[in-house]
Amino acid sequence: YADSAFSSIFQAIGDRRWLGQVDFIFVLDAGIKDCFPSHLVRDVPKMEFEKGVLAAHDRAFEEQRYLPRLWEILESLGLVGKARKKAYDAVEFGRKGALKLIGEPCRQHEVKAFLSRWVDFSLGHLSRSTQGDPSAAISEQETTKLFHDLVEAEAMPIALTAEHGLPPENWPFVEFAVHSAFKAHTISEESQMDKGRLGKGSGKK
């Protein structure tokens, strides 16, 4: 429900700069109470219901806020066709995975931990869709610029930026995280050849 609601809002008025400053939590709360069958919500404890609505609100709002910007940044990097789609899917997948593991926002190193997971999960997903060569879709340099632009476009979780503020411009940790992820998720040609030999050998009797 939250995904559909915010998708409609951002499709209609996503170009309004003030949109990111609006709190839709009470609107979403009222919509759920009005549209959901009463037997689904009447027995849910108030605190549990409000916690669930807040979580759905924050997740859906953030996704719809940054996804159009992600597509624009990939387009500005010159990525087209399948390469852009693979990169888009990978970054979206990575952010969702990183959000699931987010710790207490107040922890000192949680901003770095989130970005590191986001980049790592994204490159891991991209590696799987490019047979171990994420650079076939997007280079390390382009990926670094992509994440710099995403950070500057306020694509980091609101819970973290509210606690720690926005990361600095041209944050050096972005380069470190991207380089580490590329190194971890790029399979060398030698390794690919060895896997091919093992695969052929395993079929022999």
VEXVEXFI-835417 format. One record per residue: residue in one letter; x, y, z of N, C-alpha, C in turn. Coordinates in pm, whole numbers. Example, Ala and Ser with C-alpha at 12.3 -4.5 7.8 and 13.67 -1.06 7.14 Angstrom:
BEGIN
(A; (1319; -569; 780); (1230; -450; 780); (1320; -330; 780)) (S; (1285; -225; 708); (1367; -106; 714); (1290; 3; 787)) 
END
This chain:
BEGIN
(Y; (84; -120; 0); (0; 0; 0); (87; 125; 0)) (A; (190; 126; 86); (279; 242; 94); (354; 262; -38)) (D; (399; 153; -99); (468; 163; -227); (380; 226; -333)) (S; (256; 180; -342); (163; 233; -442); (131; 380; -416)) (A; (111; 414; -289); (77; 551; -254); (189; 648; -292)) (F; (311; 615; -252); (421; 707; -280); (462; 706; -427)) (S; (443; 592; -493); (470; 587; -637); (378; 686; -710)) (S; (251; 689; -672); (155; 781; -735); (191; 926; -705)) (I; (232; 953; -581); (267; 1090; -542); (387; 1140; -621)) (F; (492; 1057; -628); (614; 1102; -694); (599; 1106; -846)) (Q; (513; 1024; -902); (488; 1032; -1046); (413; 1161; -1080)) (A; (329; 1204; -990); (247; 1323; -1017); (321; 1453; -988)) (I; (393; 1460; -875); (457; 1587; -835); (600; 1565; -789)) (G; (666; 1464; -845); (803; 1433; -802); (904; 1541; -829)) (D; (871; 1639; -916); (965; 1746; -949); (959; 1862; -851)) (R; (866; 1857; -754); (855; 1966; -656); (966; 1953; -550)) (R; (1045; 2057; -535); (1158; 2051; -442); (1113; 2037; -297)) (W; (995; 2090; -266); (948; 2085; -128); (896; 1948; -88)) (L; (884; 1857; -184); (822; 1728; -155); (898; 1651; -48)) (G; (1030; 1661; -51); (1110; 1589; 47); (1096; 1641; 188)) (Q; (1036; 1759; 204); (1018; 1818; 337); (882; 1787; 398)) (V; (795; 1720; 321); (659; 1695; 368); (653; 1563; 446)) (D; (583; 1565; 557); (564; 1445; 639); (428; 1384; 606)) (F; (431; 1266; 544); (308; 1201; 501); (262; 1092; 599)) (I; (323; 1085; 715); (296; 972; 805); (149; 968; 847)) (F; (90; 1083; 877); (-49; 1084; 921); (-144; 1058; 804)) (V; (-104; 1099; 685); (-184; 1071; 565); (-187; 921; 539)) (L; (-69; 859; 548); (-61; 714; 526); (-138; 639; 633)) (D; (-125; 682; 757); (-196; 621; 868); (-347; 626; 845)) (A; (-397; 743; 806); (-540; 759; 782); (-586; 676; 663)) (G; (-504; 671; 559); (-539; 593; 441); (-552; 445; 471)) (I; (-460; 393; 552); (-465; 251; 589); (-591; 222; 670)) (K; (-620; 307; 766); (-738; 287; 851); (-867; 296; 770)) (D; (-866; 380; 667); (-986; 400; 588); (-1004; 294; 479)) (C; (-893; 247; 422); (-900; 157; 305); (-887; 9; 338)) (F; (-816; -24; 446); (-798; -165; 479); (-924; -223; 541)) (P; (-953; -350; 514); (-1067; -415; 582); (-1049; -406; 733)) (S; (-1155; -372; 803); (-1146; -345; 948); (-1094; -465; 1026)) (H; (-1125; -587; 981); (-1083; -704; 1058); (-932; -726; 1052)) (L; (-865; -659; 959); (-719; -674; 948); (-644; -585; 1046)) (V; (-706; -475; 1087); (-633; -379; 1170); (-691; -360; 1310)) (R; (-814; -402; 1331); (-878; -367; 1458); (-814; -435; 1579)) (D; (-754; -552; 1559); (-695; -624; 1672); (-544; -602; 1686)) (V; (-488; -517; 1601); (-344; -488; 1608); (-322; -386; 1719)) (P; (-232; -415; 1815); (-204; -317; 1921); (-159; -183; 1863)) (K; (-202; -75; 1927); (-178; 58; 1874); (-30; 85; 1848)) (M; (57; 51; 1945); (200; 76; 1928); (258; -4; 1813)) (E; (214; -128; 1800); (263; -214; 1691); (216; -160; 1557)) (F; (91; -116; 1551); (36; -60; 1427); (114; 65; 1386)) (E; (135; 156; 1481); (205; 280; 1450); (349; 254; 1409)) (K; (413; 157; 1472); (550; 122; 1436); (556; 67; 1294)) (G; (459; -17; 1259); (454; -74; 1125); (428; 31; 1018)) (V; (338; 124; 1047); (308; 232; 953); (431; 320; 932)) (L; (501; 352; 1040); (621; 436; 1031); (729; 368; 947)) (A; (749; 239; 970); (852; 166; 895); (818; 162; 746)) (A; (690; 136; 715); (647; 130; 575); (659; 268; 510)) (H; (622; 371; 584); (631; 509; 534); (774; 544; 498)) (D; (867; 523; 591); (1006; 564; 569); (1068; 488; 453)) (R; (1045; 356; 447); (1106; 275; 342); (1052; 315; 204)) (A; (919; 323; 191); (859; 352; 62); (889; 495; 17)) (F; (885; 589; 111); (913; 729; 77); (1055; 744; 25)) (E; (1151; 684; 94); (1291; 697; 53); (1316; 633; -83)) (E; (1257; 516; -106); (1277; 449; -234); (1223; 534; -349)) (Q; (1103; 584; -335); (1043; 663; -443); (1113; 798; -460)) (R; (1175; 847; -353); (1246; 975; -360); (1376; 964; -437)) (Y; (1448; 851; -419); (1581; 845; -479); (1588; 768; -610)) (L; (1492; 678; -637); (1501; 596; -758); (1501; 678; -888)) (P; (1416; 781; -903); (1425; 861; -1025); (1561; 929; -1040)) (R; (1619; 971; -928); (1751; 1035; -933); (1858; 934; -973)) (L; (1845; 810; -928); (1939; 705; -966); (1938; 687; -1117)) (W; (1820; 680; -1176); (1809; 662; -1322); (1873; 780; -1396)) (E; (1851; 902; -1346); (1907; 1022; -1408); (2060; 1021; -1402)) (I; (2115; 979; -1289); (2261; 976; -1275); (2321; 874; -1369)) (L; (2260; 756; -1378); (2310; 654; -1470); (2304; 704; -1614)) (E; (2199; 777; -1646); (2185; 832; -1780); (2295; 935; -1806)) (S; (2326; 1018; -1704); (2430; 1121; -1720); (2568; 1060; -1737)) (L; (2587; 937; -1689); (2715; 868; -1704); (2730; 806; -1842)) (G; (2625; 812; -1921); (2631; 758; -2057); (2595; 612; -2067)) (L; (2543; 553; -1959); (2503; 413; -1964); (2371; 400; -2039)) (V; (2364; 301; -2125); (2243; 280; -2204); (2206; 132; -2206)) (G; (2083; 105; -2246); (2039; -33; -2269); (2052; -123; -2148)) (K; (2101; -245; -2175); (2111; -347; -2071); (2208; -308; -1961)) (A; (2315; -238; -1995); (2413; -197; -1894); (2349; -105; -1790)) (R; (2270; -9; -1836); (2204; 83; -1742); (2102; 9; -1657)) (K; (2026; -82; -1717); (1925; -159; -1643); (1992; -247; -1538)) (K; (2103; -312; -1574); (2173; -397; -1478); (2229; -315; -1362)) (A; (2286; -200; -1393); (2340; -115; -1288); (2229; -63; -1198)) (Y; (2118; -23; -1257); (2003; 27; -1181); (1951; -81; -1086)) (D; (1929; -199; -1138); (1877; -310; -1056); (1974; -344; -943)) (A; (2104; -340; -974); (2205; -375; -874); (2207; -275; -759)) (V; (2201; -146; -792); (2206; -43; -687); (2078; -47; -603)) (E; (1965; -69; -668); (1839; -81; -593); (1843; -202; -501)) (F; (1891; -315; -553); (1904; -436; -472); (1999; -412; -355)) (G; (2110; -347; -381); (2208; -323; -276); (2156; -236; -164)) (R; (2081; -133; -198); (2029; -43; -95); (1926; -114; -7)) (K; (1840; -195; -70); (1741; -269; 8); (1810; -365; 105)) (G; (1915; -432; 58); (1987; -523; 145); (2056; -452; 259)) (A; (2115; -337; 230); (2184; -260; 334); (2086; -207; 438)) (L; (1966; -168; 394); (1865; -118; 488); (1822; -225; 587)) (K; (1816; -350; 541); (1775; -458; 630); (1874; -480; 743)) (L; (1999; -442; 722); (2104; -466; 822); (2143; -341; 898)) (I; (2069; -233; 876); (2105; -108; 943); (2090; -124; 1094)) (G; (2187; -71; 1167); (2185; -81; 1312); (2123; 43; 1375)) (E; (2165; 72; 1497); (2115; 191; 1565); (2170; 315; 1494)) (P; (2084; 405; 1447); (2131; 523; 1373); (2231; 608; 1451)) (C; (2224; 602; 1583); (2311; 687; 1663); (2454; 634; 1671)) (R; (2477; 512; 1630); (2613; 456; 1639); (2708; 533; 1549)) (Q; (2829; 555; 1599); (2924; 645; 1534); (2958; 604; 1391)) (H; (2977; 475; 1368); (3024; 429; 1237); (2911; 372; 1149)) (E; (2786; 398; 1185); (2675; 338; 1110); (2663; 395; 968)) (V; (2702; 520; 948); (2695; 579; 814); (2792; 507; 720)) (K; (2915; 487; 766); (3014; 414; 686); (2971; 269; 665)) (A; (2917; 208; 768); (2873; 69; 757); (2763; 54; 654)) (F; (2668; 149; 655); (2559; 142; 557); (2612; 158; 415)) (L; (2695; 260; 392); (2745; 281; 256); (2828; 163; 209)) (S; (2909; 109; 298); (2993; -5; 262); (2908; -124; 219)) (R; (2801; -152; 293); (2712; -263; 258); (2638; -233; 128)) (W; (2592; -111; 112); (2519; -72; -9); (2606; -96; -133)) (V; (2728; -48; -128); (2819; -65; -243); (2852; -213; -263)) (D; (2882; -283; -155); (2922; -423; -166); (2808; -510; -219)) (F; (2688; -492; -167); (2573; -570; -214); (2542; -538; -360)) (S; (2558; -411; -397); (2531; -371; -536); (2629; -437; -632)) (L; (2758; -432; -599); (2859; -491; -687); (2851; -643; -688)) (G; (2811; -702; -575); (2792; -846; -572); (2679; -888; -665)) (H; (2569; -815; -662); (2456; -843; -750); (2495; -823; -896)) (L; (2568; -714; -924); (2609; -686; -1060); (2708; -791; -1111)) (S; (2794; -838; -1024); (2890; -942; -1063); (2818; -1069; -1106)) (R; (2711; -1103; -1035); (2635; -1224; -1070); (2565; -1210; -1205)) (S; (2528; -1089; -1241); (2458; -1069; -1368); (2553; -1043; -1484)) (T; (2683; -1033; -1455); (2782; -1007; -1561); (2891; -1114; -1563)) (Q; (2860; -1231; -1508); (2955; -1343; -1507); (3089; -1305; -1443)) (G; (3080; -1231; -1334); (3200; -1199; -1257); (3276; -1077; -1305)) (D; (3217; -999; -1395); (3286; -880; -1448); (3193; -759; -1442)) (P; (3176; -698; -1324); (3086; -583; -1313); (3125; -466; -1402)) (S; (3254; -456; -1436); (3298; -346; -1523); (3242; -359; -1665)) (A; (3185; -476; -1698); (3122; -491; -1829); (2997; -404; -1839)) (A; (2940; -368; -1724); (2822; -281; -1721); (2858; -138; -1683)) (I; (2947; -123; -1584); (2985; 10; -1537); (3126; 2; -1478)) (S; (3210; 97; -1513); (3349; 94; -1468); (3360; 134; -1321)) (E; (3476; 107; -1263); (3498; 146; -1123); (3491; 298; -1109)) (Q; (3548; 371; -1204); (3544; 517; -1199); (3401; 568; -1208)) (E; (3321; 510; -1297); (3181; 551; -1311); (3102; 516; -1186)) (T; (3132; 402; -1126); (3062; 361; -1004); (3094; 456; -889)) (T; (3219; 499; -882); (3258; 595; -778); (3180; 725; -795)) (K; (3171; 775; -917); (3095; 898; -941); (2947; 876; -911)) (L; (2897; 760; -948); (2756; 728; -921); (2725; 741; -772)) (F; (2807; 679; -688); (2778; 682; -545); (2806; 819; -484)) (H; (2905; 891; -536); (2924; 1029; -492); (2797; 1110; -521)) (D; (2745; 1096; -642); (2626; 1172; -680); (2504; 1130; -598)) (L; (2492; 1000; -568); (2380; 953; -487); (2387; 1009; -345)) (V; (2506; 1009; -288); (2523; 1064; -153); (2488; 1212; -152)) (E; (2535; 1287; -254); (2507; 1430; -260); (2361; 1458; -293)) (A; (2293; 1359; -355); (2150; 1373; -384); (2063; 1331; -265)) (E; (2127; 1311; -150); (2059; 1276; -25); (1988; 1142; -34)) (A; (2055; 1044; -97); (1998; 909; -108); (2032; 822; 13)) (M; (2112; 875; 105); (2137; 801; 228); (2010; 799; 313)) (P; (1993; 697; 398); (1871; 689; 480); (1849; 814; 566)) (I; (1726; 858; 570); (1693; 976; 649); (1728; 957; 796)) (A; (1710; 834; 847); (1741; 808; 988); (1887; 836; 1019)) (L; (1975; 809; 924); (2119; 833; 945); (2155; 980; 928)) (T; (2101; 1043; 824); (2136; 1183; 802); (2075; 1274; 909)) (A; (1961; 1233; 964); (1901; 1311; 1073); (1989; 1306; 1197)) (E; (2056; 1194; 1216); (2141; 1175; 1334); (2281; 1233; 1314)) (H; (2337; 1216; 1195); (2477; 1251; 1172); (2498; 1363; 1069)) (G; (2391; 1405; 1001); (2406; 1502; 895); (2451; 1435; 766)) (L; (2459; 1511; 658); (2503; 1456; 531); (2654; 1433; 532)) (P; (2701; 1327; 468); (2846; 1307; 456); (2908; 1425; 381)) (P; (3038; 1448; 398); (3103; 1562; 332); (3105; 1546; 180)) (E; (3113; 1655; 109); (3123; 1652; -36); (3252; 1580; -77)) (N; (3244; 1502; -183); (3359; 1422; -230); (3417; 1335; -117)) (W; (3329; 1272; -44); (3365; 1188; 71); (3465; 1081; 27)) (P; (3588; 1079; 82); (3690; 983; 40); (3651; 837; 63)) (F; (3564; 812; 160); (3525; 675; 190); (3452; 610; 72)) (V; (3391; 689; -14); (3321; 633; -130); (3421; 560; -219)) (E; (3536; 624; -248); (3638; 559; -332); (3685; 428; -270)) (F; (3706; 429; -139); (3753; 309; -69); (3650; 197; -80)) (A; (3524; 229; -56); (3418; 128; -58); (3402; 69; -198)) (V; (3404; 154; -301); (3387; 106; -439); (3505; 20; -481)) (H; (3625; 66; -451); (3745; -12; -489); (3745; -148; -421)) (S; (3710; -151; -294); (3708; -277; -219); (3604; -372; -277)) (A; (3487; -318; -314); (3380; -402; -368); (3416; -456; -506)) (F; (3477; -373; -589); (3520; -420; -721); (3623; -531; -707)) (K; (3716; -512; -615); (3820; -613; -593); (3759; -744; -544)) (A; (3659; -735; -459); (3598; -855; -401); (3509; -929; -500)) (H; (3447; -856; -594); (3345; -917; -678); (3383; -930; -826)) (T; (3507; -903; -859); (3554; -923; -996); (3632; -1054; -1003)) (I; (3586; -1143; -1087); (3652; -1273; -1104); (3751; -1262; -1220)) (S; (3877; -1297; -1194); (3978; -1286; -1298); (3953; -1385; -1411)) (E; (4011; -1356; -1527); (3996; -1445; -1642); (4053; -1584; -1611)) (E; (4164; -1586; -1535); (4225; -1714; -1499); (4129; -1797; -1414)) (S; (4063; -1730; -1319); (3969; -1802; -1232); (3850; -1853; -1312)) (Q; (3803; -1773; -1408); (3691; -1816; -1491); (3730; -1935; -1577)) (M; (3854; -1933; -1630); (3902; -2046; -1710); (3915; -2172; -1626)) (D; (3965; -2155; -1502); (3979; -2270; -1412); (3843; -2329; -1380)) (K; (3743; -2243; -1356); (3608; -2293; -1328); (3552; -2367; -1449)) (G; (3585; -2316; -1569); (3538; -2382; -1689); (3600; -2520; -1705)) (R; (3729; -2529; -1673); (3795; -2659; -1683); (3736; -2758; -1584)) (L; (3712; -2708; -1460); (3656; -2796; -1358); (3516; -2842; -1398)) (G; (3441; -2750; -1458); (3305; -2787; -1502); (3307; -2893; -1610)) (K; (3403; -2881; -1701); (3413; -2983; -1806); (3458; -3114; -1750)) (G; (3556; -3107; -1655); (3609; -3230; -1599); (3508; -3305; -1516)) (S; (3419; -3229; -1449); (3322; -3294; -1361); (3219; -3375; -1440)) (G; (3211; -3350; -1572); (3113; -3425; -1651); (3168; -3556; -1704)) (K; (3297; -3576; -1686); (3358; -3700; -1737); (3333; -3814; -1642)) (K; (3326; -3935; -1696); (3307; -4054; -1613); (3424; -4147; -1633)) 
END
